[in-house]
Amino acid sequence: MGNQKKILAQVQEHQSIIEKISGKIFIDQIDAVCRLIVDAIKGGNKVLIFGNGGSASDAQHIAAEFTGRFVKNRKAYPAIALTTDTSALTAIANDYGFERIFARQIEALAQQGDIVIGISTSGNSINVIHGLLEAKKYGCKLVGFTGNDGGQMSDICDYCLIIDSNITARIQEAHILIGHIICSALDDMQ
């Protein structure tokens, strides 16, 4: 029973982050990203999404909600998590270096008008940055999910959703909430 204070502190940290992203400016940013993605999907484009570690898991989770379903039974929407093909990841890392694992996949898969979502809690993951920079060459719209001050990604992305925290777990919790909000917008798409 000695962990109650620690548990309460974590719940309060989470609540504090949710309060921060509940402000009008942040809600407007999320809405703009939702509209961007809905318009891209309506236009026949896809979403490419990637990150490292827990962010890789978040990328896979969000992509699965696009291609499977979120809440409503609806048409499947095209999304690819660039973190799932272990053969591609290991071959690219072996031949080109770990920093190129996403950029090479973007080179192979991205087309003008696609949406590319890079996830990095620091905003400075070099392989995520290389992936985003490669996507920019193809005329993709870039969305960043970051934390802290946004890092280098804040200068690269068309939209950078920066969670004002340096606690990785809280940043990731907010990222998955935003991913679910985007999925809800797709569920409502006409």
Buried (B, 14 or more C-beta within 10 A) or exposed (E): EEEEEEEEEBEEBBEEBEEBBEEEEBEEBBEBBBEBBBBBBEEEBBBBBBBBBBBBBBBBBBBBBBEEBBEEEEEEBBBBBBBBBEEBBEEBBEEEBBBBBBBBBBBEBBEEBBBBBBBBBBBBBBBBBBBBBBBBEBEBBBBBBBBBEBBBBBEBBBBBBBBBBEBBBBBBBBBBBBBBBBBBBBBEBE
